[in-house]
Structures are given as C-alpha cells and as structure tokens.
Amino acid sequence: MLVSLYTSRVVLNVLGIEDYGIYNVVGGAVIMFGFLSGAMSSATQRFLTFDIGQKNHIQLRKTFNATQIIHICIAILIFLLAETVGLWFVKNKLNLPELSLEAALWVYQFSVLSFAVTVIQAPYTALIIAHEKMSVFAYLSIVDVLLKLFVVLLLSYISFDKLELYAILIFGVSVIVAAFYRLYSSINF
C-alpha cells in the first residue's frame, strides 16, 4: 500500500499535471470497470472452492474451463464495446487538448488491452485463492506493485512521450503478472 501511494506521487511528478490528468480520465474510464474483474474472480472462486471441497477434480477442471471460456467471452464483449462506443466517447465527448488527443488514444487502447488481460486472468487468480495459496497471491500482488514502481522510475530517465510509454509499460506489467498467475496455476494445479 505504501509503495502504491509513493508510486502515485512519482507518476504525478514524472508525467506532469496535464498528462497525469489525461491518464486518469482516459485510463480511469476503463479501469473503473475493474470492480467487474474482482466480482467475476470472487464468483469463480466460489464455484472452484465448492469443487475442491467435494474433492471432485474432474468437475473442478470442467468448472475452471467453463469459467475461463466465460471470462474470454466477456473480455471480447468489453473489447468490442470499448472499441466502438468507448472510442467514440473519447474522441467526441471528452474535452482533451488537441495536442494530447493522440497520446490519450494510446492510453485508451492500452488501458482497454490491460483490462482485457485482467479479465482473462481472473480464473487463475480465483484458482489460487480457492486453493488458499494466499502467500502466492500476496507475492504476486507485491511483484505487480514493484513492477509498476520500476516503470515509473524508468520513465524519469526516458525522453520519449512519457504518457504513451507509461500506458505501454503498464500494459506490459499486466501481461507479466497475468503470465505469472497462469504459470503458477498450470504448474501447481
């Protein structure tokens, strides 16, 4: 939590007030639906936990596969809505400076992709929690926060458009963390 608070402060300093605001408005519109991913993970966890309690590994595999397909379908649906209605909203309804519109679109696109990765990752998170591997969940959360801190510190030394690069690197962090969840789940479960 402390690292996250510190990271927010450093992001503000590195991006500047205008770019930080653009990132939070454009990226925040997509990230706002993060509650959906958490709710889906909790629902998935409930069904996985039931199958684990029944010691029915065949049904556990079927439940996991079904939830994985559902999450992929939801991610595709959200992606399609974001690329139509959401993109229209960003281009036509948000009051953004003309010079920042291209960077805002980069932020939007990579925020949508990050969200899709997070939705697809939810069954793996639920599987780890259902198996009560809280230490793994905690370590992966720490890795996530530390990678985001590293991204912010890296931005201090780069002269490229920091807003666009920040969105790309945060997407990279999402992919790396999702890969860790998937790898751990595949090896252990």
C-alpha positions, 0 to 999 in steps of 0.5 A: 500500500505504501509503495502504491501511494509513493508510486502515485506521487512519482507518476504525478511528478514524472508525467506532469499535471496535464498528462497525469490528468489525461491518464486518469480520465482516459485510463480511469474510464476503463479501469473503473470497470475493474470492480467487474474483474474482482466480482467475476474472480470472487464468483469463480472462486466460489464455484472452484472452492465448492469443487475442491471441497467435494474433492471432485477434480474432474468437475473442478477442471470442467468448472475452471474451463467453463469459467475461463471460456466465460471470462474470454467471452466477456473480455471480447464483449468489453473489447468490442464495446470499448472499441466502438462506443468507448472510442467514440466517447473519447474522441467526441465527448471528452474535452482533451487538448488537441495536442494530447488527443493522440497520446490519450488514444494510446492510453485508451487502447492500452488501458482497454488491452490491460483490462482485457488481460485482467479479465482473462486472468481472473480464473487463475487468480480465483484458482489460487485463492480457492486453493488458499495459496494466499502467500502466492497471491500476496507475492504476486500482488507485491511483484505487480506493485514493484513492477509498476514502481520500476516503470515509473522510475524508468520513465524519469530517465526516458525522453520519449512521450512519457504518457504513451510509454507509461500506458505501454509499460503498464500494459506490459506489467499486466501481461507479466503478472497475468503470465505469472498467475497462469504459470503458477496455476498450470504448474501447481494445479 
